[in-house]
Amino acid sequence: MSGSLVPDPVGVLVVEDDAVIRRAVQLALERYGYEVSVAGDGLDGLEAFRAGKQDLLILDVMLPGLDGIGLCRRIREESLVPILMMSARGDALDVVAGLEAGADDYVVKPVDIGILVARIRTLLRRATFHPGAAQTAPGRPGPAAAPGLLVFGDLTIDTLGLDVRRGGEPVLLTPTELRLLLAFAENPGTVLDRRHLLREVWDYGWEGDTRVVDLCVVRLRKKIGAGRVETVRGFGYKLVRT
């Protein structure tokens, strides 16, 4: 595409049952240079995801066959690909359910294309921060004195290789979860408030929804240990040093 705003072809899968919205989003993203494929229900979306290389997924919450929450969970069993959920305005429970299922972020409908593209760019930047091979490589971390290696009890974080292990076993984190963990690890014992984390991890230049922080912390705790990230009521969260 001449004059594309995307330097290399980026594959985006849009799963949306409303044909008008689906087409509008597809055309808008194609004008920005994205390679867009579409599906109209959850089962077709899962098949399309498995059939081709997708760099990012946009999933509507309300889908026939397999809803967006179920689709998100199924994909998270197989991949750490960035996932952006779309939800009708005011459906707070849908937003929470989508984030709990493993989505990285969400937008509300009717979709503001400027916000959608900004969120896509942010998610893709996070994804490049997370080479998948580093999270699945066999073997144990090196000695505590190794450059870039941080140790917190049974949790080791290789900040150079982006490898996270708990008790010597690999911990598979989404790009967002990894960035959140690194934000904590860079400031052990320091309370980080939600607005700070929105800026550092989600790259929001505006007052974003702090629910994304809370729910990502919940997912992170399940993977690295419930007591590793402590809640400081009225202030935020901190990583426990030992």
Secondary structure, 3 states (H helix, E strand, C coil): CCCCCCCCCCEEEEECCCHHHHHHHHHHHHHCCCEEEEECCHHHHHHHHHHCCCCEEEEECCCCCCCHHHHHHHHHCCCCCCEEEEEECCCHHHHHHHHHCCCCEEEEECCCHHHHHHHHHHHHHHHHCCCHHHHHCCCCCCCCCCCCEEEECCEEEECCCCEEEECCEECCCCHHHHHHHHHHHCCCCCCECHHHHHHHCCCCCCCCCCHHHHHHHHHHHHHHCCCCEEEECCCEEEECCC
